[in-house]
Amino acid sequence: MNKSISFLLLGISLFFTSCIPIKDLVYLQNKSGTDTAVPVSEVMLKPYHLQVNDVLSITIKADDPKLTTIFNPTNKGETDNAASSLYFSGYTIDNHGNIRIPVLGDISAIGYTVDELRIKIEKQLLDEYFKKEANIFVIVRLAGFKYTINGEVGSVGTKFLFQDHVNIMEAIANSGDISLTGNRKAVTIFRQLPTGIEMHDIDLTDINVMQSPYYNLQPNDYIYVKPLRQKTWGTGKTGIESLSTILTLVSVFTTTLVLLKL
């Protein structure tokens, strides 16, 4: 009888410890314990400084389109995919930190923001090729917001979003969400900086994560979602799965005992 009670208690303990609690699955929870609205302070977006291998879309316009034809790519993409097309027709920052624009030649781009680079190109055009009356208008943009995501998500790999700013929740939603066995409390962001790679963990179950400088991604960020311990245990993600596993183990154990007594 004592053994039966012990096995029952062990089974109950495994049942509750192996299930994934709801608090580990819900995003952006108010963990202050109050029912009042949680004020979330606005996080200022840090301007992104261009790095080697970034791909830029640069368009130069004027009142007379014929004046700027030589400066602009023909936009004959080798593929219908927008990201791939910009890879071939855009301007890639080389290992020396330069881009090469027709007529203008090599222009240093590394370390600049897109606005700073736009102003630099406009100034060079006005100083060397055009008068102010030509109304030169330059557009400089990153050729898509690129990030890479791996781990416990629906769709891993390198992703492109055609927008200027992307936060971690948008990136995860675009990647098929975090699976039940993914650790939402420790999502790691790897960020490439001029001084090296910076790594930081954020807790997506806490609403205060919106105040983190890592909540808003930067181009080329790498996101890794770690697995929960329940995945390595193999006991099941839900109560039904855990109960089924426990019953199977009990059945195997009792069958073994019966066979040993024969």
N, C-alpha and C positions, 0 to 999 in steps of 0.2 A: 504493500500500500504506500509506504514511504517513498519507494522508488517511483511509483506512478505519479504521486504528487510532485516529486522533484522534476520529472520529465514534463509534467503539465506546466509548472512554473517556468521551466526553461523555455518551453515552446511559446508561452505568453510573452516572456522577455524578448525572445528573438522576433516575435511578431511586431512588437512596438518599436524596437530599435532598428529594424530593417526597413520599415516603411519611411518614405520621404514626407516629412511634415509639410503642411500647406504653407507655413511661414517661410519655408525655404524656396517656394515656387512663385510667390507673388512679388511683382516688381514694385519699387518705389513706395514702400510702406511707411506710414507715420509711426515711428518707433518711440515717440515721446510719451505714449500712453494716454494722451488727451484726445478729446473729440473735436477740438478746435482745428481750424485750418492751419496748415503748416506753411509759414511764409518762406518762400524760396528766393534768396537774393540772386540778382542777375549776375552771371559770370561774364566778364568782359572777354570777348573772343580775341585771342592773341593773333596778330597778323602772321600769316605763314611766310617764311623766308625760303625762297627757291633753293633747291638742292640739285646735285648731279643726277641725271637721268629723268628729271621732270620733263614732261612734254607740254609745250605751250601752243595755244592757238592764238595767232597774231594776225589781225586784219588792219590794213591801212586804207583809209578813205579820204576823199577830197570832193570838192564841189564838181570837179571834172573827173569822172571815173578813169578816164584814159591816163591821167597823170600818175595814178598809183598801180596800174596793172602790173608793172614789172616787179613791184614789191610783194605782191600777193601770190600765194600758191594757186595752182589751177583747180585744186579740190577734186582731182580725179582719184577717188579712193579705190584701192585695189579690192575692196570688199564692201558689202552693204552694212557691215557692223560699224557703228559710229566710232567706238573706241579704237578699233583696228585701223579705220580710215585716218584718224588723227595721228596715229602712230607713224604713218607713212607721210602724211602731208603737213603735220605739225612741226614744231621746232624743239628738238631735244637738247637739253643742256649737256654738253660733253664733259669729259673728265677734267678739262681745264676750266670748267665753269662758264663756257661761252655758248651762245647760239649763233648760227650763221644765217643772216638775212640777205637776200639778193640785193646787190648794189651797196648796201650798208656794210656788208662784211661781218667780221666777228664782233659780237657785242657781249660784254661781260654781264651775266645774269645771276650768277650764284650769290646768295645772300640778300638779294633784293626782294621786296614784295612785288606782287603783280602791278600795283599802282605805281610804285617807284620805277619799275622797268618801263611802264607805259610812258611816264613823263620823260624818262631818259631817251627813249626812241623818238618821241615827238620833238624833243629839243635838237637831236642830231639831224632830223629831217629838215627842220626849219633853218638850222645853221648852215647846212650843206647843200640842200636841194630845192627847197620851196620858200616862197615868200609867205608872209602872214596871211595875205589875201586869198591864198589857196584853200584856207580853212581845213587844214590837215586834222584828221580825227583817227586816233589809234585805239584799237581794242586789244587788250592782252588778258587772256584767261588761261587757267590750267585746263588742259584737255581732258576734263573729267576728274572727279574725286576718286582716287584709288586707295583701297585699303585691302588688307589680307586678313582672313579670319580662319581659325582652325580650332579643333577640339569638339566639344559636345554641342554642335549646332546642326541644323537641318541640312545646310549646304555650305561646305567649306571651300576655300579657294580665294583667289584675288577677284575683287569686285570693283566695278566702276559705277558711280552715280553722277549724273550730270547736273550737279548743283554745287554752289559755292561752299556751303557749310553742311556737315553731317555730324549728328551726335551718336553716341554709342547705342541708344535705343533704336534709332533708325537703321544703323548698320546691322544690328542683330535681327531686326524685323526683315530686312532685305536678304538675310541669310537663312531664313526658315525658322527663326527663333531658337532659343536654347532648349535642348531636350530635357526630359524629366530627370535624367542622370547628370545634368550639367550643374556645376556649382555657381549659382548666381551671386554668391557672397564673395567670390574671389576671382573676378574676371581680370586677366592681366593684359595691360596695354604696353606694347614695346614701341617706343618712339625714337626715331632717328633724328639726332640733333648734330649740329656742326662739331660738338665736343665728343660725340659718341652716342651709344644707344642708352636710353633711359627706360626703366621698367617700373611699373606701378600697378598695384591691385586695387580694384574698386568694388564696392558692394552695391549691386543693382537692386537689392531688396530694400534699401534704405533711401528714402526720398531726398535725404541730404546729399546724395551723390551728385545731384544736379548742380551743387555748388563747387564740385571738383573741377580743376582745370583739365582733367582727363575725360570729363563727360562729353565735351565737344572734341571730336577727333581732328587730327591733322592729316593731310595727305601722306600716304605711305605708312600709316600706322599698322602695326600687326597686333591682332587680337587673339588671345588664347583663352578658351573656356575649359577649365579643369573639370574632371569627372568627380562626382560625389563618391564617398566610400561605399555606398550601397551598390554601385556598379561592380566594384571589385569583389564584394561579398557574394554577389549573385543570388541574393535572397528574394529579390523582387522589388519593383518600383512602387507598387500599390499594395493595399492590405490583402486583396484577393490573391495576388501573385505570391506574397509572403506566406499567407496561410497555406496555399497549395504546396509551396516548397517545404514548409514545416510538416505538413501531413505526409508528404512523400518520405521525408527523413524518418518520421515516426514509424511509418509502415515498413521501411527497410530495416529499422532497428528491431522492431518486434518480430519481423520475419526471421531475422538472423538469430534472435534468442530462441525461437521455436525450433529452428533447425539444429541449433547447438544442443538442445535438450533431447532431441530424438536419438 
